[in-house]
Each structure stands twice: as C-alpha cells, then as structure tokens.
Amino acid sequence: MRSIFNEATFGVIFASVAGIMVYISLDELLPTAEEYGEHHLAIGGLIVGMFIMAVSLLLFA
C-alpha cells in the first residue's frame, strides 16, 4: 500500500508553514516594531533570519 505522505506532500506543508511565518512577521510584528522605533532592527533581523535558513537548507540538503 502506498503512503499518501510522500516528499512532495511534506514540501507543500513546510512551504505553507513558512508562508504563514513570513506573513506574521511582515503583517504583525513589523508594524509593532515601527511603533516602538525599532523597525530597522526588526527588518535586519528578518533578513538575517531568512539568510540563515537558506544557508542551513543548502548545508543539510
């Protein structure tokens, strides 16, 4: 019997979760950081975090 959970299914699930996390970061956290005057720091952290995730995906692939 074939499993319905193959690599493509897990890829779609992980992509969906990543999209939700990016949405929350951009739509909720950045406006709040702007209210407190730390929006440049928050944007820099977002970019560095995405870079670290991209490098880790390349290293562990």
PDB file of N, CA, C and O in Angstrom, chain B, residues numbered from 101:
ATOM      1  N   MET B 101       0.839  -1.182   0.000  1.00  0.00           N
ATOM      2  CA  MET B 101       0.000   0.000   0.000  1.00  0.00           C
ATOM      3  C   MET B 101       0.884   1.245   0.000  1.00  0.00           C
ATOM      4  O   MET B 101       1.872   1.317   0.731  1.00  0.00           O
ATOM      5  N   ARG B 102       0.528   2.197  -0.804  1.00  0.00           N
ATOM      6  CA  ARG B 102       1.319   3.419  -0.949  1.00  0.00           C
ATOM      7  C   ARG B 102       0.920   4.451   0.100  1.00  0.00           C
ATOM      8  O   ARG B 102      -0.264   4.640   0.378  1.00  0.00           O
ATOM      9  N   SER B 103       1.902   5.104   0.670  1.00  0.00           N
ATOM     10  CA  SER B 103       1.638   6.131   1.674  1.00  0.00           C
ATOM     11  C   SER B 103       1.219   7.436   0.989  1.00  0.00           C
ATOM     12  O   SER B 103       1.780   7.809  -0.042  1.00  0.00           O
ATOM     13  N   ILE B 104       0.244   8.117   1.561  1.00  0.00           N
ATOM     14  CA  ILE B 104      -0.195   9.386   0.985  1.00  0.00           C
ATOM     15  C   ILE B 104       0.763  10.526   1.344  1.00  0.00           C
ATOM     16  O   ILE B 104       0.707  11.601   0.746  1.00  0.00           O
ATOM     17  N   PHE B 105       1.634  10.287   2.314  1.00  0.00           N
ATOM     18  CA  PHE B 105       2.588  11.314   2.721  1.00  0.00           C
ATOM     19  C   PHE B 105       3.939  11.036   2.078  1.00  0.00           C
ATOM     20  O   PHE B 105       4.754  10.294   2.625  1.00  0.00           O
ATOM     21  N   ASN B 106       4.168  11.628   0.930  1.00  0.00           N
ATOM     22  CA  ASN B 106       5.465  11.486   0.279  1.00  0.00           C
ATOM     23  C   ASN B 106       6.229  12.792   0.436  1.00  0.00           C
ATOM     24  O   ASN B 106       5.776  13.694   1.141  1.00  0.00           O
ATOM     25  N   GLU B 107       7.359  12.899  -0.201  1.00  0.00           N
ATOM     26  CA  GLU B 107       8.201  14.088  -0.054  1.00  0.00           C
ATOM     27  C   GLU B 107       7.507  15.349  -0.556  1.00  0.00           C
ATOM     28  O   GLU B 107       7.679  16.420   0.027  1.00  0.00           O
ATOM     29  N   ALA B 108       6.735  15.239  -1.618  1.00  0.00           N
ATOM     30  CA  ALA B 108       6.037  16.414  -2.149  1.00  0.00           C
ATOM     31  C   ALA B 108       4.997  16.935  -1.160  1.00  0.00           C
ATOM     32  O   ALA B 108       4.828  18.145  -1.009  1.00  0.00           O
ATOM     33  N   THR B 109       4.309  16.025  -0.494  1.00  0.00           N
ATOM     34  CA  THR B 109       3.308  16.436   0.489  1.00  0.00           C
ATOM     35  C   THR B 109       3.967  17.188   1.644  1.00  0.00           C
ATOM     36  O   THR B 109       3.472  18.231   2.072  1.00  0.00           O
ATOM     37  N   PHE B 110       5.081  16.659   2.147  1.00  0.00           N
ATOM     38  CA  PHE B 110       5.784  17.347   3.229  1.00  0.00           C
ATOM     39  C   PHE B 110       6.340  18.683   2.753  1.00  0.00           C
ATOM     40  O   PHE B 110       6.371  19.644   3.521  1.00  0.00           O
ATOM     41  N   GLY B 111       6.777  18.758   1.506  1.00  0.00           N
ATOM     42  CA  GLY B 111       7.267  20.018   0.955  1.00  0.00           C
ATOM     43  C   GLY B 111       6.179  21.077   0.923  1.00  0.00           C
ATOM     44  O   GLY B 111       6.425  22.237   1.252  1.00  0.00           O
ATOM     45  N   VAL B 112       4.979  20.680   0.528  1.00  0.00           N
ATOM     46  CA  VAL B 112       3.852  21.617   0.492  1.00  0.00           C
ATOM     47  C   VAL B 112       3.485  22.074   1.903  1.00  0.00           C
ATOM     48  O   VAL B 112       3.194  23.249   2.125  1.00  0.00           O
ATOM     49  N   ILE B 113       3.501  21.152   2.840  1.00  0.00           N
ATOM     50  CA  ILE B 113       3.184  21.502   4.229  1.00  0.00           C
ATOM     51  C   ILE B 113       4.218  22.481   4.780  1.00  0.00           C
ATOM     52  O   ILE B 113       3.851  23.486   5.389  1.00  0.00           O
ATOM     53  N   PHE B 114       5.499  22.202   4.574  1.00  0.00           N
ATOM     54  CA  PHE B 114       6.549  23.089   5.087  1.00  0.00           C
ATOM     55  C   PHE B 114       6.508  24.444   4.395  1.00  0.00           C
ATOM     56  O   PHE B 114       6.750  25.463   5.042  1.00  0.00           O
ATOM     57  N   ALA B 115       6.212  24.484   3.108  1.00  0.00           N
ATOM     58  CA  ALA B 115       6.104  25.763   2.395  1.00  0.00           C
ATOM     59  C   ALA B 115       4.939  26.578   2.934  1.00  0.00           C
ATOM     60  O   ALA B 115       5.042  27.798   3.063  1.00  0.00           O
ATOM     61  N   SER B 116       3.847  25.924   3.246  1.00  0.00           N
ATOM     62  CA  SER B 116       2.694  26.628   3.813  1.00  0.00           C
ATOM     63  C   SER B 116       3.016  27.218   5.176  1.00  0.00           C
ATOM     64  O   SER B 116       2.660  28.361   5.463  1.00  0.00           O
ATOM     65  N   VAL B 117       3.685  26.445   6.011  1.00  0.00           N
ATOM     66  CA  VAL B 117       4.077  26.936   7.334  1.00  0.00           C
ATOM     67  C   VAL B 117       5.048  28.105   7.203  1.00  0.00           C
ATOM     68  O   VAL B 117       4.939  29.086   7.939  1.00  0.00           O
ATOM     69  N   ALA B 118       5.983  28.011   6.285  1.00  0.00           N
ATOM     70  CA  ALA B 118       6.930  29.109   6.067  1.00  0.00           C
ATOM     71  C   ALA B 118       6.204  30.362   5.597  1.00  0.00           C
ATOM     72  O   ALA B 118       6.532  31.462   6.040  1.00  0.00           O
ATOM     73  N   GLY B 119       5.241  30.223   4.724  1.00  0.00           N
ATOM     74  CA  GLY B 119       4.467  31.366   4.264  1.00  0.00           C
ATOM     75  C   GLY B 119       3.689  32.023   5.389  1.00  0.00           C
ATOM     76  O   GLY B 119       3.601  33.249   5.453  1.00  0.00           O
ATOM     77  N   ILE B 120       3.134  31.227   6.262  1.00  0.00           N
ATOM     78  CA  ILE B 120       2.411  31.764   7.418  1.00  0.00           C
ATOM     79  C   ILE B 120       3.358  32.536   8.328  1.00  0.00           C
ATOM     80  O   ILE B 120       3.009  33.608   8.823  1.00  0.00           O
ATOM     81  N   MET B 121       4.549  32.000   8.549  1.00  0.00           N
ATOM     82  CA  MET B 121       5.530  32.689   9.411  1.00  0.00           C
ATOM     83  C   MET B 121       5.971  34.010   8.802  1.00  0.00           C
ATOM     84  O   MET B 121       6.107  35.001   9.519  1.00  0.00           O
ATOM     85  N   VAL B 122       6.195  34.044   7.507  1.00  0.00           N
ATOM     86  CA  VAL B 122       6.575  35.296   6.844  1.00  0.00           C
ATOM     87  C   VAL B 122       5.435  36.295   6.924  1.00  0.00           C
ATOM     88  O   VAL B 122       5.671  37.478   7.170  1.00  0.00           O
ATOM     89  N   TYR B 123       4.217  35.848   6.722  1.00  0.00           N
ATOM     90  CA  TYR B 123       3.059  36.738   6.824  1.00  0.00           C
ATOM     91  C   TYR B 123       2.969  37.352   8.216  1.00  0.00           C
ATOM     92  O   TYR B 123       2.778  38.561   8.349  1.00  0.00           O
ATOM     93  N   ILE B 124       3.103  36.535   9.245  1.00  0.00           N
ATOM     94  CA  ILE B 124       3.020  37.043  10.612  1.00  0.00           C
ATOM     95  C   ILE B 124       4.138  38.053  10.865  1.00  0.00           C
ATOM     96  O   ILE B 124       3.910  39.089  11.488  1.00  0.00           O
ATOM     97  N   SER B 125       5.339  37.755  10.387  1.00  0.00           N
ATOM     98  CA  SER B 125       6.463  38.672  10.581  1.00  0.00           C
ATOM     99  C   SER B 125       6.214  40.012   9.915  1.00  0.00           C
ATOM    100  O   SER B 125       6.438  41.060  10.521  1.00  0.00           O
ATOM    101  N   LEU B 126       5.757  39.988   8.682  1.00  0.00           N
ATOM    102  CA  LEU B 126       5.603  41.232   7.931  1.00  0.00           C
ATOM    103  C   LEU B 126       4.343  41.997   8.317  1.00  0.00           C
ATOM    104  O   LEU B 126       4.364  43.227   8.363  1.00  0.00           O
ATOM    105  N   ASP B 127       3.268  41.308   8.590  1.00  0.00           N
ATOM    106  CA  ASP B 127       1.999  41.974   8.814  1.00  0.00           C
ATOM    107  C   ASP B 127       1.757  42.358  10.269  1.00  0.00           C
ATOM    108  O   ASP B 127       1.076  43.347  10.539  1.00  0.00           O
ATOM    109  N   GLU B 128       2.295  41.603  11.195  1.00  0.00           N
ATOM    110  CA  GLU B 128       2.017  41.851  12.608  1.00  0.00           C
ATOM    111  C   GLU B 128       3.209  42.426  13.369  1.00  0.00           C
ATOM    112  O   GLU B 128       3.067  43.413  14.090  1.00  0.00           O
ATOM    113  N   LEU B 129       4.362  41.824  13.215  1.00  0.00           N
ATOM    114  CA  LEU B 129       5.499  42.224  14.045  1.00  0.00           C
ATOM    115  C   LEU B 129       6.162  43.517  13.583  1.00  0.00           C
ATOM    116  O   LEU B 129       6.556  44.331  14.417  1.00  0.00           O
ATOM    117  N   LEU B 130       6.294  43.724  12.278  1.00  0.00           N
ATOM    118  CA  LEU B 130       6.969  44.930  11.798  1.00  0.00           C
ATOM    119  C   LEU B 130       6.206  46.222  12.117  1.00  0.00           C
ATOM    120  O   LEU B 130       6.838  47.200  12.516  1.00  0.00           O
ATOM    121  N   PRO B 131       4.878  46.271  11.960  1.00  0.00           N
ATOM    122  CA  PRO B 131       4.181  47.491  12.379  1.00  0.00           C
ATOM    123  C   PRO B 131       4.327  47.772  13.879  1.00  0.00           C
ATOM    124  O   PRO B 131       4.422  48.930  14.287  1.00  0.00           O
ATOM    125  N   THR B 132       4.346  46.734  14.683  1.00  0.00           N
ATOM    126  CA  THR B 132       4.544  46.917  16.116  1.00  0.00           C
ATOM    127  C   THR B 132       5.941  47.441  16.397  1.00  0.00           C
ATOM    128  O   THR B 132       6.113  48.318  17.243  1.00  0.00           O
ATOM    129  N   ALA B 133       6.939  46.918  15.699  1.00  0.00           N
ATOM    130  CA  ALA B 133       8.305  47.405  15.871  1.00  0.00           C
ATOM    131  C   ALA B 133       8.420  48.862  15.440  1.00  0.00           C
ATOM    132  O   ALA B 133       9.181  49.627  16.033  1.00  0.00           O
ATOM    133  N   GLU B 134       7.673  49.248  14.418  1.00  0.00           N
ATOM    134  CA  GLU B 134       7.708  50.637  13.959  1.00  0.00           C
ATOM    135  C   GLU B 134       7.130  51.580  15.019  1.00  0.00           C
ATOM    136  O   GLU B 134       7.600  52.707  15.174  1.00  0.00           O
ATOM    137  N   GLU B 135       6.119  51.119  15.741  1.00  0.00           N
ATOM    138  CA  GLU B 135       5.545  51.929  16.821  1.00  0.00           C
ATOM    139  C   GLU B 135       6.574  52.229  17.901  1.00  0.00           C
ATOM    140  O   GLU B 135       6.571  53.312  18.486  1.00  0.00           O
ATOM    141  N   TYR B 136       7.453  51.270  18.164  1.00  0.00           N
ATOM    142  CA  TYR B 136       8.468  51.441  19.201  1.00  0.00           C
ATOM    143  C   TYR B 136       9.773  52.012  18.659  1.00  0.00           C
ATOM    144  O   TYR B 136      10.731  52.175  19.414  1.00  0.00           O
ATOM    145  N   GLY B 137       9.827  52.315  17.377  1.00  0.00           N
ATOM    146  CA  GLY B 137      11.003  52.937  16.791  1.00  0.00           C
ATOM    147  C   GLY B 137      12.145  51.993  16.482  1.00  0.00           C
ATOM    148  O   GLY B 137      13.269  52.446  16.266  1.00  0.00           O
ATOM    149  N   GLU B 138      11.895  50.706  16.455  1.00  0.00           N
ATOM    150  CA  GLU B 138      12.947  49.710  16.202  1.00  0.00           C
ATOM    151  C   GLU B 138      12.696  48.946  14.906  1.00  0.00           C
ATOM    152  O   GLU B 138      13.081  47.781  14.799  1.00  0.00           O
ATOM    153  N   HIS B 139      12.058  49.576  13.920  1.00  0.00           N
ATOM    154  CA  HIS B 139      11.685  48.833  12.726  1.00  0.00           C
ATOM    155  C   HIS B 139      12.896  48.480  11.860  1.00  0.00           C
ATOM    156  O   HIS B 139      12.869  47.461  11.170  1.00  0.00           O
ATOM    157  N   HIS B 140      13.956  49.291  11.875  1.00  0.00           N
ATOM    158  CA  HIS B 140      15.159  48.942  11.101  1.00  0.00           C
ATOM    159  C   HIS B 140      15.827  47.694  11.676  1.00  0.00           C
ATOM    160  O   HIS B 140      16.308  46.843  10.928  1.00  0.00           O
ATOM    161  N   LEU B 141      15.856  47.589  12.976  1.00  0.00           N
ATOM    162  CA  LEU B 141      16.423  46.411  13.622  1.00  0.00           C
ATOM    163  C   LEU B 141      15.590  45.168  13.310  1.00  0.00           C
ATOM    164  O   LEU B 141      16.138  44.093  13.066  1.00  0.00           O
ATOM    165  N   ALA B 142      14.268  45.319  13.320  1.00  0.00           N
ATOM    166  CA  ALA B 142      13.383  44.184  13.025  1.00  0.00           C
ATOM    167  C   ALA B 142      13.533  43.717  11.589  1.00  0.00           C
ATOM    168  O   ALA B 142      13.558  42.513  11.332  1.00  0.00           O
ATOM    169  N   ILE B 143      13.634  44.650  10.649  1.00  0.00           N
ATOM    170  CA  ILE B 143      13.814  44.279   9.241  1.00  0.00           C
ATOM    171  C   ILE B 143      15.157  43.594   9.040  1.00  0.00           C
ATOM    172  O   ILE B 143      15.249  42.608   8.310  1.00  0.00           O
ATOM    173  N   GLY B 144      16.198  44.110   9.684  1.00  0.00           N
ATOM    174  CA  GLY B 144      17.519  43.472   9.596  1.00  0.00           C
ATOM    175  C   GLY B 144      17.492  42.063  10.158  1.00  0.00           C
ATOM    176  O   GLY B 144      18.087  41.155   9.577  1.00  0.00           O
ATOM    177  N   GLY B 145      16.813  41.866  11.277  1.00  0.00           N
ATOM    178  CA  GLY B 145      16.683  40.533  11.860  1.00  0.00           C
ATOM    179  C   GLY B 145      15.932  39.576  10.962  1.00  0.00           C
ATOM    180  O   GLY B 145      16.271  38.395  10.874  1.00  0.00           O
ATOM    181  N   LEU B 146      14.909  40.087  10.294  1.00  0.00           N
ATOM    182  CA  LEU B 146      14.138  39.270   9.351  1.00  0.00           C
ATOM    183  C   LEU B 146      15.008  38.816   8.187  1.00  0.00           C
ATOM    184  O   LEU B 146      14.966  37.651   7.792  1.00  0.00           O
ATOM    185  N   ILE B 147      15.793  39.732   7.641  1.00  0.00           N
ATOM    186  CA  ILE B 147      16.668  39.402   6.512  1.00  0.00           C
ATOM    187  C   ILE B 147      17.752  38.421   6.937  1.00  0.00           C
ATOM    188  O   ILE B 147      18.027  37.454   6.226  1.00  0.00           O
ATOM    189  N   VAL B 148      18.371  38.663   8.089  1.00  0.00           N
ATOM    190  CA  VAL B 148      19.416  37.744   8.581  1.00  0.00           C
ATOM    191  C   VAL B 148      18.822  36.365   8.860  1.00  0.00           C
ATOM    192  O   VAL B 148      19.451  35.350   8.562  1.00  0.00           O
ATOM    193  N   GLY B 149      17.636  36.320   9.420  1.00  0.00           N
ATOM    194  CA  GLY B 149      16.984  35.032   9.689  1.00  0.00           C
ATOM    195  C   GLY B 149      16.696  34.258   8.422  1.00  0.00           C
ATOM    196  O   GLY B 149      16.902  33.045   8.375  1.00  0.00           O
ATOM    197  N   MET B 150      16.221  34.946   7.390  1.00  0.00           N
ATOM    198  CA  MET B 150      15.971  34.273   6.109  1.00  0.00           C
ATOM    199  C   MET B 150      17.268  33.770   5.488  1.00  0.00           C
ATOM    200  O   MET B 150      17.299  32.689   4.900  1.00  0.00           O
ATOM    201  N   PHE B 151      18.334  34.547   5.614  1.00  0.00           N
ATOM    202  CA  PHE B 151      19.636  34.124   5.090  1.00  0.00           C
ATOM    203  C   PHE B 151      20.140  32.882   5.822  1.00  0.00           C
ATOM    204  O   PHE B 151      20.626  31.943   5.192  1.00  0.00           O
ATOM    205  N   ILE B 152      20.026  32.876   7.136  1.00  0.00           N
ATOM    206  CA  ILE B 152      20.476  31.720   7.922  1.00  0.00           C
ATOM    207  C   ILE B 152      19.671  30.474   7.554  1.00  0.00           C
ATOM    208  O   ILE B 152      20.236  29.387   7.440  1.00  0.00           O
ATOM    209  N   MET B 153      18.369  30.621   7.369  1.00  0.00           N
ATOM    210  CA  MET B 153      17.547  29.475   6.983  1.00  0.00           C
ATOM    211  C   MET B 153      17.936  28.971   5.591  1.00  0.00           C
ATOM    212  O   MET B 153      17.994  27.761   5.374  1.00  0.00           O
ATOM    213  N   ALA B 154      18.203  29.881   4.644  1.00  0.00           N
ATOM    214  CA  ALA B 154      18.589  29.464   3.307  1.00  0.00           C
ATOM    215  C   ALA B 154      19.911  28.711   3.331  1.00  0.00           C
ATOM    216  O   ALA B 154      20.051  27.683   2.669  1.00  0.00           O
ATOM    217  N   VAL B 155      20.880  29.215   4.086  1.00  0.00           N
ATOM    218  CA  VAL B 155      22.189  28.547   4.179  1.00  0.00           C
ATOM    219  C   VAL B 155      22.039  27.188   4.854  1.00  0.00           C
ATOM    220  O   VAL B 155      22.662  26.218   4.423  1.00  0.00           O
ATOM    221  N   SER B 156      21.225  27.100   5.901  1.00  0.00           N
ATOM    222  CA  SER B 156      21.066  25.808   6.572  1.00  0.00           C
ATOM    223  C   SER B 156      20.384  24.796   5.660  1.00  0.00           C
ATOM    224  O   SER B 156      20.714  23.611   5.708  1.00  0.00           O
ATOM    225  N   LEU B 157      19.431  25.241   4.823  1.00  0.00           N
ATOM    226  CA  LEU B 157      18.805  24.319   3.885  1.00  0.00           C
ATOM    227  C   LEU B 157      19.809  23.807   2.861  1.00  0.00           C
ATOM    228  O   LEU B 157      19.757  22.641   2.470  1.00  0.00           O
ATOM    229  N   LEU B 158      20.722  24.670   2.424  1.00  0.00           N
ATOM    230  CA  LEU B 158      21.737  24.250   1.470  1.00  0.00           C
ATOM    231  C   LEU B 158      22.733  23.278   2.113  1.00  0.00           C
ATOM    232  O   LEU B 158      23.163  22.319   1.473  1.00  0.00           O
ATOM    233  N   LEU B 159      23.098  23.522   3.368  1.00  0.00           N
ATOM    234  CA  LEU B 159      24.077  22.664   4.035  1.00  0.00           C
ATOM    235  C   LEU B 159      23.519  21.295   4.383  1.00  0.00           C
ATOM    236  O   LEU B 159      24.240  20.299   4.326  1.00  0.00           O
ATOM    237  N   PHE B 160      22.230  21.233   4.747  1.00  0.00           N
ATOM    238  CA  PHE B 160      21.647  19.967   5.188  1.00  0.00           C
ATOM    239  C   PHE B 160      20.928  19.217   4.072  1.00  0.00           C
ATOM    240  O   PHE B 160      20.329  18.172   4.323  1.00  0.00           O
ATOM    241  N   ALA B 161      20.975  19.728   2.855  1.00  0.00           N
ATOM    242  CA  ALA B 161      20.256  19.069   1.759  1.00  0.00           C
ATOM    243  C   ALA B 161      20.956  17.850   1.266  1.00  0.00           C
ATOM    244  O   ALA B 161      20.472  17.190   0.346  1.00  0.00           O
TER     245      ALA B 161
END
